[in-house]
Amino acid sequence: MRLAMIGRLFPRNETLEVVATRVHFAASPESVWQGMLFYEEVPCRPAPLLRMFLPVPVRTRGEKTRAGSLIECTYEGGYLEKRITAVEDARSVRFDVLVQRLGVEDSISMDGGSYEISAEGGGADVVLSTRYRGHLRPRWLWRPLERFLAHGLHRHILDGMRSTVEAVAPGSELPAFSAKG
């Protein structure tokens, strides 16, 4: 990627960034838990903007709801390895990214993320968070694009979860999105 060439011009950024997106589902936390997806598992293709800046996911292998599990994520031209660090059934999953070989490492390094599910308003709120380090400079210029893409990635995942949850619980409302951080 061309951005990677720009990233090589600068020293690695050690500042951790966090982006979180909140969605409300008209479904129980248990139903949302059953429909939880990682990016690599979303059945529909990512939007063109995501495909332009991020590698296209192919598949994932591993148990995402068991602490200590290693998740192998395959992309067109690369892969990620995630370790599930904490699980609370129907409440949360946290993971760290152990290995990133996606061709974007000079631009951005993934650190980890989490899914937090809570009962709210007769349904469930989900907060999807991503931790990363952006390496492109100046940070004030690149950070807004990174955050925009992260929220777009989150919306793609959460839309896929919505489709999965609605297939199990017909008649559920569309989730309302809000961006944080």
ABEGO torsion letter per residue (X at the ends): XAAAAAAAABBBBABBBBBBBBBBBBBBAAAAAAABBBAAABABBBBAAAAAABBBBABBBEBAABBGBBBBBBBBGBBBBBBBABBBBGABBBBBBABBBAGAAAABBBAEBBBBBBBBGGBBBBBBBBBBBBABOBAAAAAAAAAAAAAAAAAAAAAAAAAAAAAABBGBBBBBBBBBX
